[in-house]
Amino acid sequence: MVTNLFLRGVAIGFALAAPVGPVGVLCVRRALADGRHAAFVAGLGAAFADTFYGAVACLGLGVISSFLVEHHIFLRVAGGLILVILGVRSLQGSRAENPAAMSGPGLFKDFLSTFLITLTNPGTILASMAIFAAFGAIEHQSASPSMVVVLGVFGGSTLWWLVLSAAAGAARSRLSPRALELLNRGSGVLLVLFGLGIIASLAFNCFA
């Protein structure tokens, strides 16, 4: 039974992480600029955030989910601004030219940025609850079975970022410096558009 619950959690974590979005673009950019290790560290930030939301959904932490829903506007704006800042920094210059990018502080910033971007998206908790229900994992209310599922969520999300970072890192070695620069700047544009889109959608909803 424990193995079955863990595998359900793995499937849930993989399903949460796999949809293409700003965090995926950010991780691909990290791989193109700094290599697959930097991309994987960035992906771990999203995996921890996915695991947090998975725990909220699986353990029925209503206080936390209510807080996230109540403050969703502030959280979304914060996430949008983070994306815009990261995108602008991408457009200002290539991180590949920065020797500190692969240092401890640089990797921690990568981890923290993806963690905050994922965490500031309250919609993730709704997706978590829907996916948990679809996999029949949300019915387990006791702590021990639920924690097995949550650990599986972390494993599944981490697996996705491992696959994505490895694939993007392999592509990096086959591209010319000029192509890498263009892709890096293109990903910066996408990040800015994602961030502005989030903020614009909130403004539209407020004034609609």
C-alpha positions in Angstrom: 0.0 0.0 0.0 2.8 2.4 0.9 4.4 1.8 -2.6 1.1 2.4 -4.3 0.6 5.7 -2.4 4.2 6.8 -3.2 3.7 6.1 -6.9 0.5 8.1 -6.9 2.4 10.9 -5.4 5.1 10.6 -8.1 2.4 10.8 -10.8 0.8 13.8 -9.2 4.2 15.6 -8.8 5.1 14.9 -12.4 1.7 16.2 -13.6 2.0 19.4 -11.5 5.4 20.2 -12.8 5.1 19.2 -16.5 2.8 21.9 -18.0 4.9 24.4 -19.9 4.9 27.8 -18.1 7.2 30.6 -16.9 9.1 28.3 -14.5 9.8 25.9 -17.4 11.1 28.8 -19.6 13.3 30.0 -16.7 14.8 26.5 -16.2 15.5 26.1 -19.9 17.2 29.5 -19.9 19.3 28.5 -16.9 20.4 25.4 -18.9 21.2 27.4 -22.0 23.2 30.0 -20.0 24.8 28.0 -17.2 24.3 24.3 -17.9 22.1 21.5 -16.7 23.2 21.7 -13.1 22.0 25.3 -12.7 18.8 24.4 -14.4 18.2 21.4 -12.1 18.9 23.5 -9.0 16.3 26.1 -10.3 13.9 23.2 -10.9 14.3 22.1 -7.3 12.9 25.4 -6.2 9.7 24.7 -8.1 9.7 21.1 -6.8 9.7 22.3 -3.2 6.9 24.7 -3.9 4.9 22.0 -5.7 5.5 19.8 -2.6 4.2 22.6 -0.3 1.0 22.9 -2.3 0.7 19.2 -2.4 0.9 19.0 1.4 -1.7 21.7 1.7 -4.1 19.8 -0.7 -3.4 16.3 0.8 -3.4 17.2 4.5 -6.4 19.5 4.2 -4.6 22.5 5.6 -7.6 24.8 5.2 -6.1 27.8 7.1 -3.2 28.0 4.7 -5.3 27.5 1.6 -7.8 30.2 2.7 -4.9 32.6 3.3 -3.5 31.9 -0.2 -6.9 32.4 -1.8 -7.6 35.6 0.2 -4.3 37.2 -0.7 -4.1 35.8 -4.3 -4.0 39.3 -5.9 -0.9 40.4 -3.9 0.8 37.0 -4.5 0.1 37.1 -8.3 1.4 40.6 -8.6 4.5 39.7 -6.7 5.0 36.7 -8.9 4.5 38.8 -12.1 7.0 41.4 -10.9 9.6 38.7 -10.2 9.2 37.3 -13.8 9.5 40.8 -15.3 12.7 41.5 -13.3 14.2 38.2 -14.3 13.3 38.7 -17.9 14.8 42.2 -18.0 18.0 40.9 -16.4 18.1 38.3 -19.2 17.8 41.0 -21.9 20.5 43.2 -20.3 23.2 40.6 -20.8 24.2 36.9 -20.9 24.6 35.1 -17.6 27.0 32.8 -19.3 29.6 35.6 -19.2 29.2 35.9 -15.4 31.6 33.5 -13.6 29.6 33.9 -10.4 26.5 32.4 -12.0 27.5 28.9 -11.1 28.7 29.8 -7.5 26.8 29.0 -4.4 25.0 32.4 -4.2 24.1 32.3 -7.9 22.6 28.8 -7.5 20.7 29.8 -4.4 19.2 32.8 -6.3 18.1 30.4 -9.1 16.5 28.1 -6.5 14.8 31.0 -4.6 13.5 32.6 -7.8 11.7 29.5 -9.1 10.4 28.7 -5.5 8.9 32.1 -5.1 7.4 32.2 -8.7 5.7 28.8 -8.1 4.7 29.7 -4.5 3.1 33.0 -5.6 0.7 31.2 -7.9 -2.4 30.3 -5.8 -3.8 28.6 -8.8 -1.3 25.8 -8.2 -3.2 24.7 -5.1 -6.4 24.4 -7.1 -4.5 22.3 -9.7 -3.1 20.2 -6.8 -6.5 19.5 -5.4 -7.9 18.6 -8.8 -5.0 16.3 -9.6 -5.1 14.7 -6.1 -8.8 14.0 -6.5 -8.2 12.6 -10.0 -5.6 10.1 -8.7 -7.7 9.2 -5.7 -5.1 10.4 -3.3 -6.9 13.1 -1.5 -9.1 10.7 0.5 -6.2 9.8 2.9 -6.7 12.1 5.8 -4.3 10.5 8.4 -0.8 12.0 8.6 1.3 8.9 7.7 -0.3 7.9 4.4 -0.6 11.6 3.4 3.1 12.2 4.0 4.0 9.2 1.8 2.0 10.8 -1.0 3.6 14.2 -0.4 7.1 12.6 -0.6 6.0 11.1 -3.9 4.9 14.5 -5.1 8.4 15.8 -4.4 9.9 12.8 -6.2 7.7 13.2 -9.3 8.3 17.0 -9.6 12.0 16.5 -9.1 12.0 13.8 -11.8 10.4 16.2 -14.3 13.0 18.9 -13.7 15.8 16.4 -13.9 14.5 15.3 -17.3 14.0 18.9 -18.6 17.4 20.2 -17.3 19.2 17.2 -18.9 17.4 17.7 -22.2 18.1 21.4 -22.3 21.7 20.9 -21.2 22.2 18.4 -24.0 20.8 20.9 -26.5 23.1 23.6 -25.2 26.2 21.7 -26.2 25.0 21.5 -29.8 24.3 25.2 -30.3 26.6 28.0 -31.4 27.3 30.9 -29.0 25.2 33.2 -31.2 22.3 30.8 -31.1 22.6 30.5 -27.3 22.6 34.2 -27.0 19.5 34.6 -29.1 17.7 31.8 -27.2 18.7 33.4 -23.9 17.3 36.7 -24.9 14.2 35.1 -26.4 13.5 33.4 -23.1 14.0 36.8 -21.4 11.3 38.2 -23.6 9.0 35.3 -22.7 9.5 35.9 -19.0 8.7 39.6 -19.3 5.5 38.7 -21.3 4.5 36.1 -18.8 4.9 38.6 -15.9 3.1 41.5 -17.7 0.4 39.1 -18.7 -0.2 38.1 -15.1 -0.3 41.7 -13.9 -2.5 42.8 -16.9 -5.0 40.0 -16.3 -5.4 41.0 -12.6 -5.9 44.7 -13.6 -8.5 43.6 -16.2 -10.4 41.5 -13.6 -10.3 44.4 -11.1 -11.8 46.9 -13.5 -14.1 44.6 -15.4 
